[in-house]
Amino acid sequence: MRYLTESFLLGAWRRGRPVEQFLGPAVSPEHPGIRYVEIRPAKVDYEVFLHTREDVGHENFTDLVEFPPLDPDDEEEQFGRLLTTTDDPLVAVSAAEDITGAVRGRWVNAGVVQDEYRDYVMAGRPANSSPDGHPWPVAPSKS
């Protein structure tokens, strides 16, 4: 079972572990990129980070943490862009979904997002949907 149920999400956070979700390709005219979102438990809060990285990997190099930021001039992108902080873990999940388009039921334990990326690479980097047919999340537009 790759994807975490709500109870497994809560269990990961109780153990002090983040959860992540691969969001697919990032649109950039200069460089191909990828996006993933992470929810980290902090001392008393939950922090939601968006990572936008250059797509420099291949089937044997999938360590997304090692990928350079898509925008190297954006210092905040070195470690991910902090989107929000909340004291309620399920509010953090909802915020991540609202801000990034992440999908409930597609969260994975930390590090498993690399397997999601490997599947993406092995499928030929599909532009419109994940290798298992789910459409890539689209961040809601701001009106």
Salt bridges, closest charged atoms under 4 A:
GLU38 OE1 - ARG40 NE 3.07
GLU38 OE1 - HIS51 NE2 2.72
ASP55 OD2 - ARG125 NE 2.66
ASP74 OD2 - ARG81 NH2 2.16
GLU76 OE1 - ARG81 NH1 2.47
GLU77 OE2 - ARG81 NE 3.82
GLU97 OE2 - ARG104 NE 2.71
ASP115 OD1 - ARG118 NH1 3.23
GLU116 OE2 - ARG2 NH1 2.60
ASP119 OD2 - ARG2 NH1 2.66
ASP132 OD2 - ARG106 NH1 3.10
ASP132 OD1 - HIS134 ND1 3.27
